[in-house]
Each structure stands twice: as structure tokens, then as C-alpha cells.
Amino acid sequence: MPASTALHASRGVAATREDVRRTLGDVDDVKVVEILALTPSVIELEEAAMWSRGEGEVLGKSGHPLTGIPAAIFEIIAPDEEEEPPPPR
């Protein structure tokens, strides 16, 4: 099996716009385009979604940090800290 075919098979099927919306929820169109440019698999979308819900902390603490395409997706969908409103006084 050629290397590119093996890589594709190990990552799973390439995600579509519908997969992004179904897996990550309400993501604006600009972010969807950025995510699809990474050519993620559905599995990679699901991993990023899991981390965005806070479920990845256990994995991270056990020596399985978020890396690669799922980490890039997480960075795209994570709320910008600068955009959060200041805490009430």
C-alpha cells in the first residue's frame, strides 16, 4: 500500500462541511473553511470536539496531549481569551 494511502486509511475518511457542523456545532463559516483546509478526518474532528468540551484534560494528564490536526482544530474553535468580557465588579 502506498504511504499516502496508508496515511489516509489510518486517519479515516476526510471530513466534510456537514461533518464539521455536526461534530463541532455552531462554528462560523470562516472557521469551517480554516478547519477544512487542514483536511481533517471525522475522527480528528471528534477528538478536537472532545477536548473543547473539557473531556481531554484526563487524557492530557495521562500523557496523551492533543497534537497534530486535532490540536490545530482546537486552536481554531477555542474562544479567544481577548474576546471574553471582563468579570463583573
ZADO-1210 file (C-alpha; in nm, 4 decimals, padded with zeros to 6 digits):
<atoms>
<atom x="00.0000" y="00.0000" z="00.0000" code="MET" pos="1"/>
<atom x="00.1477" y="00.3409" z="-00.0921" code="PRO" pos="2"/>
<atom x="00.2356" y="00.5661" z="00.2017" code="ALA" pos="3"/>
<atom x="-00.0298" y="00.8250" z="00.1132" code="SER" pos="4"/>
<atom x="-00.2995" y="00.5562" z="00.1020" code="THR" pos="5"/>
<atom x="-00.1846" y="00.4111" z="00.4333" code="ALA" pos="6"/>
<atom x="-00.1928" y="00.7551" z="00.5960" code="LEU" pos="7"/>
<atom x="-00.5421" y="00.8223" z="00.4637" code="HIS" pos="8"/>
<atom x="-00.6640" y="00.4840" z="00.5862" code="ALA" pos="9"/>
<atom x="-00.5154" y="00.5365" z="00.9318" code="SER" pos="10"/>
<atom x="-00.6742" y="00.8811" z="00.9671" code="ARG" pos="11"/>
<atom x="-01.0155" y="00.7779" z="00.8411" code="GLY" pos="12"/>
<atom x="-01.2420" y="00.9406" z="00.5870" code="VAL" pos="13"/>
<atom x="-01.1884" y="01.3098" z="00.5129" code="ALA" pos="14"/>
<atom x="-01.4415" y="01.5313" z="00.6891" code="ALA" pos="15"/>
<atom x="-01.6958" y="01.7400" z="00.5035" code="THR" pos="16"/>
<atom x="-01.8561" y="02.0753" z="00.5875" code="ARG" pos="17"/>
<atom x="-02.1543" y="01.8820" z="00.7256" code="GLU" pos="18"/>
<atom x="-01.9236" y="01.6730" z="00.9462" code="ASP" pos="19"/>
<atom x="-01.7688" y="01.9903" z="01.0886" code="VAL" pos="20"/>
<atom x="-02.1106" y="02.1362" z="01.1731" code="ARG" pos="21"/>
<atom x="-02.2436" y="01.8087" z="01.3153" code="ARG" pos="22"/>
<atom x="-01.9341" y="01.7414" z="01.5268" code="THR" pos="23"/>
<atom x="-01.8359" y="02.0908" z="01.6398" code="LEU" pos="24"/>
<atom x="-02.1740" y="02.2610" z="01.6449" code="GLY" pos="25"/>
<atom x="-02.2240" y="02.6282" z="01.5664" code="ASP" pos="26"/>
<atom x="-01.8943" y="02.7212" z="01.4004" code="VAL" pos="27"/>
<atom x="-01.8868" y="03.0288" z="01.1790" code="ASP" pos="28"/>
<atom x="-01.8175" y="02.9876" z="00.8071" code="ASP" pos="29"/>
<atom x="-01.4659" y="03.1347" z="00.8250" code="VAL" pos="30"/>
<atom x="-01.3645" y="02.8804" z="01.0891" code="LYS" pos="31"/>
<atom x="-01.5239" y="02.5964" z="00.8915" code="VAL" pos="32"/>
<atom x="-01.3092" y="02.6903" z="00.5912" code="VAL" pos="33"/>
<atom x="-00.9963" y="02.7062" z="00.8106" code="GLU" pos="34"/>
<atom x="-01.0751" y="02.3638" z="00.9566" code="ILE" pos="35"/>
<atom x="-01.1436" y="02.2038" z="00.6169" code="LEU" pos="36"/>
<atom x="-00.8139" y="02.3452" z="00.4876" code="ALA" pos="37"/>
<atom x="-00.6433" y="02.1124" z="00.7378" code="LEU" pos="38"/>
<atom x="-00.8119" y="01.8144" z="00.5612" code="THR" pos="39"/>
<atom x="-00.9126" y="01.6526" z="00.8908" code="PRO" pos="40"/>
<atom x="-01.0775" y="01.3169" z="00.9298" code="SER" pos="41"/>
<atom x="-01.4026" y="01.2770" z="01.1198" code="VAL" pos="42"/>
<atom x="-01.2005" y="01.1091" z="01.3965" code="ILE" pos="43"/>
<atom x="-00.9782" y="01.4183" z="01.4247" code="GLU" pos="44"/>
<atom x="-01.2856" y="01.6432" z="01.4431" code="LEU" pos="45"/>
<atom x="-01.4267" y="01.4270" z="01.7200" code="GLU" pos="46"/>
<atom x="-01.1004" y="01.4424" z="01.9146" code="GLU" pos="47"/>
<atom x="-01.0917" y="01.8227" z="01.8938" code="ALA" pos="48"/>
<atom x="-01.4588" y="01.8395" z="01.9956" code="ALA" pos="49"/>
<atom x="-01.3900" y="01.6194" z="02.2971" code="MET" pos="50"/>
<atom x="-01.1084" y="01.8488" z="02.4104" code="TRP" pos="51"/>
<atom x="-01.3211" y="02.1598" z="02.3528" code="SER" pos="52"/>
<atom x="-01.5798" y="02.0160" z="02.5949" code="ARG" pos="53"/>
<atom x="-01.3072" y="01.9704" z="02.8570" code="GLY" pos="54"/>
<atom x="-01.3012" y="01.5913" z="02.8270" code="GLU" pos="55"/>
<atom x="-00.9391" y="01.5883" z="02.7126" code="GLY" pos="56"/>
<atom x="-00.7916" y="01.7016" z="03.0419" code="GLU" pos="57"/>
<atom x="-00.7839" y="01.3446" z="03.1710" code="VAL" pos="58"/>
<atom x="-00.6071" y="01.2283" z="02.8565" code="LEU" pos="59"/>
<atom x="-00.3594" y="01.5153" z="02.8765" code="GLY" pos="60"/>
<atom x="-00.2772" y="01.4358" z="03.2375" code="LYS" pos="61"/>
<atom x="-00.2223" y="01.0710" z="03.1489" code="SER" pos="62"/>
<atom x="00.0433" y="01.1555" z="02.8919" code="GLY" pos="63"/>
<atom x="-00.1723" y="01.1842" z="02.5791" code="HIS" pos="64"/>
<atom x="-00.1583" y="01.5524" z="02.4846" code="PRO" pos="65"/>
<atom x="-00.3558" y="01.6965" z="02.1977" code="LEU" pos="66"/>
<atom x="-00.1306" y="01.7196" z="01.8926" code="THR" pos="67"/>
<atom x="-00.1400" y="01.7468" z="01.5142" code="GLY" pos="68"/>
<atom x="-00.4573" y="01.8290" z="01.3259" code="ILE" pos="69"/>
<atom x="-00.6884" y="01.7907" z="01.6293" code="PRO" pos="70"/>
<atom x="-00.4740" y="02.0465" z="01.8159" code="ALA" pos="71"/>
<atom x="-00.4950" y="02.2862" z="01.5202" code="ALA" pos="72"/>
<atom x="-00.8739" y="02.2453" z="01.5083" code="ILE" pos="73"/>
<atom x="-00.8940" y="02.3072" z="01.8828" code="PHE" pos="74"/>
<atom x="-00.6979" y="02.6311" z="01.8397" code="GLU" pos="75"/>
<atom x="-00.9418" y="02.7442" z="01.5694" code="ILE" pos="76"/>
<atom x="-01.2554" y="02.6704" z="01.7723" code="ILE" pos="77"/>
<atom x="-01.1284" y="02.7710" z="02.1169" code="ALA" pos="78"/>
<atom x="-01.2689" y="03.1027" z="02.2308" code="PRO" pos="79"/>
<atom x="-01.0213" y="03.3867" z="02.2132" code="ASP" pos="80"/>
<atom x="-00.9282" y="03.4910" z="02.5642" code="GLU" pos="81"/>
<atom x="-00.9070" y="03.8526" z="02.4497" code="GLU" pos="82"/>
<atom x="-01.2697" y="03.8478" z="02.3349" code="GLU" pos="83"/>
<atom x="-01.4125" y="03.7354" z="02.6701" code="GLU" pos="84"/>
<atom x="-01.5895" y="04.0098" z="02.8604" code="PRO" pos="85"/>
<atom x="-01.4240" y="04.1263" z="03.1813" code="PRO" pos="86"/>
<atom x="-01.5623" y="03.9776" z="03.5033" code="PRO" pos="87"/>
<atom x="-01.8344" y="04.1801" z="03.6752" code="PRO" pos="88"/>
<atom x="-01.7252" y="04.4113" z="03.9557" code="ARG" pos="89"/>
</atoms>
